[in-house]
Amino acid sequence: MPGGLPDEAFELGRTCALAAECGRDLRRCAQMYDELFPATTFDGDFYTAHSLAAAFCAPWASADRLKMAGRTALWVLALDRLVDHTAASLEQVTSLIRDCLAVADGAPPQAAVTRFLADLRDELATVEEFGVLHRLWRDQLARMLAGMARAWVWRDTRAEITLPRFVDNADSRGTCFVDLSHWIYAGDTWAKGHLSELRAASEQVQRYLHLLGDLASYRRDVSWGDLNVLTLGIGRGEVTDAMAGLAGEAGELIGQVRESSPRAADYLWRQMGFNAGYHNISGYGRP
């Protein structure tokens, strides 16, 4: 430890420096696809929050190893804005999904959102294992897109949705797609060979984050007319109770992962911890 400074302070400083480097990469990406990231929606606080999340979920990593997770998360949020706030009909949503899946399969992009996706696909293709893992990546993308379309229909029709059904549509959040892209790009040998186990844990974390995100964004979602679990006639107490159960189930799966890959387990657990702390939401305990 240089200068005899406390280890904890050094590690916090290093993580913040990592976040700054991740943030610079996110801003460069946003500039490359500027029409996808209007400043009214993607302001400075947005990039700060997401770069901090990337760094604190994997503080042992380099910015280069985290860039796929950060860029994929950025793309997911740009896509989500197009689905929620630009698409005026289900036909437009369906067309966007079809274009994304075609590009995932190797078709040339026709718009900024698919050009960004094609660049992610091509960067992943620099990893030798992507040829074998492409099918899983494409499958998770399809799940996310289907979830976004389902959420669009629910919002548009104001359908009566139960809490379990809402939670089951957590793929619409895209967290699992980000995680899978990260592990394909920067995961160790064990992670790339055990993605089914990691996906199971990631899916449970995603369900927790799906509800956490809605509690954190409730006021904004109401003002924008977005779908939110609290606008479905479901009380906050019921949601936080469900979150506690989901966190416990996620903790069990993460504990199984920890036996073989402590860092993959920490990455998943820290996602819940960081986001709960950042949004000041309680209701989870360490396994």
N, C-alpha and C positions, 0 to 999 in steps of 0.2 A: 504494500500500500504506500504510494508516494507521499512523502512529507509527514507520515504518521497520522494522516487524517482518518476519521472513522470510516470503516468499510461501508456502512450503510449509506453515508453521505456520498461516498465515491460512486457507489452503484446507482444511486438516484441521479447523480449528475450525468453518468454515462448513459443512462436510459433516456434522460431528457435530450442529450445530444443526439442519440439515435432517433428520437422522435422528430427532432428538427430536420435531420437528413431525410427521413421518410416523408416529412411534409414537403420538402423541396421537390421530391420526386412526384408527389401527388399534384402539386401545382404545375409542374412541367407537363404532366399528362393532361391536366385540365386545359392548359393553353393549346395543346395539340388538337384537342377536340372541343374548342371553345364554345361552339354552338350548343353543346350538351350541358354546359355548366354556367347558366346565367348567374351573375353575381347576386341577384336578389334572393336566390335559393342557396347557392354555394358560396357563402361568405367566408371571411377569414376564420371565424370561430369553427366553421365546419371542418376546414382542413386541419386546424389545431386538434380538434377532438379526435379525428380519425388517425392522425399521425401518432397521437399519444396512445390510442388504443392499440395500434400495431406494435409500438415499442414496448409497452408495458405487458402485453400478452406474450412476448418472446424477447425479453431484454438481453438474452445471451446471444441473439442472432445479429448478423450484420444487416445494414440497410439493403444490400443487394439480395440477401436471402429473403427479405421480407417484401420485396417489391411486387411479387406476384400477388400476394395476399392484398396489399394496399391497392394495387391497380384494379384487381378484380372487384374488390369492394366498391371502388369508385365507379366502375362500369355498372355494377348492379344498381347503385343509387341513381345513376343517370337513366338507366332503363326504367326503373321504378317511377321516376318523374314523367317519362314519356307515357307510360301506361296510365298512371293516375291522373295526370294533368294535361296531357296533350291529346291522347286518343279520345275521340268523340263518339266512337261506336265500337261494338264488339268486333265488327269486321276489321277495323283498324288495329285492334289488339291482336286479332288472329293473324293478320298480315305481318305484323311486327314479329310475332313468334315464329312464323314460317320463315321469315328472312334470317332470323338469328340461328335457327336450326340448320338452315341451308349453309350458312357461313361456318357453323361448327363442323359441318360435313365436308368443308373445303371449297365451297362456292365463293366467288369474289364478292366483296362487300359493295353495297349500293348506296349507303348512307353513313353518316358519322358514327351512329351507334353500332352498326355492324362492322365498320372499319376498325373501331376500337376493339371489338370482339375478335376480329381477324388478327389483329396485332397480338392480343393475348394468346390466341391459338398458336400463332407462329412462334411466339416466345416459348410456350410450353413444348413445342415441337423440337426445341434445341435440347431437351432432356431425352436421353435414349429410351427411357421406359414409356414415354408418351404414346408410342405406337401401340403398345399393349394396353395402356391405361386410358386411351382416348375414349373407348366405349363407356367407361364409368363416368368420365368427365362429361360426355355428351348426355348421358342418362340423367346426371344430376342437373345439368342445364335445363333439360326438358321438364324435369320435376319443378324446378323453380318457375319456369315460364308458365306451366300449367297452373301453379299456385297463384301467380299474379293474375292470370286470366280469371280464375275462380273468384278471387277477391274483388276484381273489377265488377263481375256480375253481381256479387253480393251487395256491393256498394250501390250499384245502379238500380237494383230491384228492391233494395232494403229488405232482403229475405230474412226470415227468422233463423238465426244461427245459434246453436248451443255452444257452450264453452268447449266441450270436447271436440266438436267439429271445427271450431275456430283454431284450436291448438293443432289439430291434425293437418291444417293448411299452413303450417309454419314454414314449409319450403318456399313460400312466397317471399320470405325475408331474405333468402339468398345466402345465409351464413354457411350452410353446408357446402354450397358451391364455392365459396371463398376458401373454406378449409381444405376441400379436396384439391383445388388448384394449387394451394400453398404446399400441400404434402407431395403432390406430383412434382412440383418444381424444386422444392427445397427440403423435402423430407429425407430422413435417413433410410438405409436399406430396409430396416424392419418396417418402417411406416409404409413404404411403397409396396411391400409384400403383404401387408395386413390392412389394406384400406377398408375392407368390409367391417372389421372390428372398430376401426377408427370412425367410420361413417355412422355406426350405431351410436357411439358416444356423442359424436358431433350432432346428430339429429336430436338427441335429447337436450343438449345445450341449446340448440336452435329453438326448441319449443319454449324453453325458459326465456331466452332473449326476445322471442316473439311477443310474449306478454309484457316483459320488462319494457321493451321499446314502446308499446302502446300506452303504458302508464306514464312514461316519460314524455310522450308527444301528444298527450290527450288534448290539451288546449289548442295546439297548432292543428291537429287533425280535425277538430270541431270547426275551427275557423275556415279551414280549406275544404270541408265537406268530405274528408277522407274516412275510410273505414277504420274503426277503432273498437277494440273489445268492449270498452266502457259505454259505447253508443248502442250496444246490442241488448240493453236491459240487464246486463251482468254487473253486479256490484263489485267495488274495489276489493272488499274483503274476500269475496269468492275468488277473485283473480290472484290475490297475494297468497291465499291458501293453496291454490293450484300451483303457483310458482314454487312454494316451499316443497311440495311433493315432487315436482319436476326436478328441482335442484338435488333432492335426495336420490332420485333415480339416476340422474346424470352422474352424481358422485360415485355411485356403485359401479357404473360402467367405466368411469375414468379411473377408478381404483384398479380395475382389471387391466386397463391399458398401462397403468403405472408399473406393473410388474415387469413389463417388457420394454417400455419406452417412457422413462420419467419425464422427458422433455415434451413429448407429445401430450402426455397427461397434464403437465403444467400449463401448456399452451391452451388446452380446453378449459381447465379450471380457472385460469386467470381471465379468460374471456368473461365468465360470469362474475368473477370478483371485481374486475376493473369496471365493467359496465354498471354493476349494482352500486359500486362506490361513486362512480362519476355521476350517476343520476340520483344518488342518495336514496336508493330504494333498499329496504331491508327485507329479510325473509329467506335467507339462505345461510347454511352453516357448512363449515369445511368437513369433508368426510374423514 
